[in-house]
């Protein structure tokens, strides 16, 4: 037996690789093709997927920045705010919902109205704010769009409305439905004065908004792939008891069947609107 002891080689210590955390908001998942997209690349591409062309939703402020020349256009009718005339309550009180959405969306209600220039053409622009209760149309939305039409009439300017809405706001009952007629009457006065009204439909435009001012433009334009309709496909199918064609509520189908005048990619929308306004004498 040897007088010395041979030590065994120590086993190597296995070190776990520590992965650096991915910063939040660095990547975005496309709702169309489900691919991961670098967020900055998506932003540079106006929130349109560079892989499949899917048009992601924009809020009102982003939409205004795309269409108006001035980076800080003058906002109109900022003092209007929804009340709770019916004291409505479901799982939450309506007034509590309003407070929450005012904080989330950063606006007082579901539409923002500004005046400014679009490629040098003075316009009045109303843009619906989908993050505010799904862009639902209540009394304030109806009042602001009506006032936008009246402001365009007084200043002899074209009116543009960008719709993005789930329809009328049920928490205000018949008061929300009355806005359909009120806005339509204001648009009729604009038409009688021979002032252009262009309607831009984005994803989604549904319910009472589709059934009124969204489809009343001198020209109706939409973004590619936008969901546009009054009721949902299941309700329609149960009503007419017939199978429905695929994509029948998308903008391309509506263009093919005469409900729209143009389907315009987001990057081309501003220039197309300017061209339409010039053709209409703006």
GIBELSUL-V336610 format. One record per run of one state. SS is the DSSP state (~ for helix, > for strand, _ for the rest). FROM is the first residue (numbers start at 1). TO is the last residue. If there is no record, write none. Layout:
BEGIN
((SS:FROM:TO) (SS:FROM:TO))
END
This chain:
BEGIN
((_:1:26) (>:27:29) (_:30:35) (>:36:38) (~:39:44) (_:45:47) (>:48:48) (_:49:54) (>:55:55) (_:56:59) (~:60:67) (_:68:73) (>:74:76) (_:77:88) (>:89:89) (_:90:92) (>:93:93) (~:94:105) (_:106:110) (>:111:118) (_:119:120) (>:121:128) (_:129:132) (~:133:135) (_:136:136) (>:137:137) (_:138:138) (~:139:155) (_:156:157) (>:158:165) (_:166:167) (>:168:168) (_:169:169) (~:170:172) (_:173:173) (~:174:192) (_:193:196) (>:197:205) (_:206:206) (~:207:210) (_:211:212) (~:213:215) (_:216:218) (>:219:222) (_:223:226) (>:227:228) (_:229:232) (~:233:240) (_:241:249) (>:250:250) (~:251:256) (_:257:261) (>:262:263) (_:264:265) (~:266:279) (_:280:282))
END
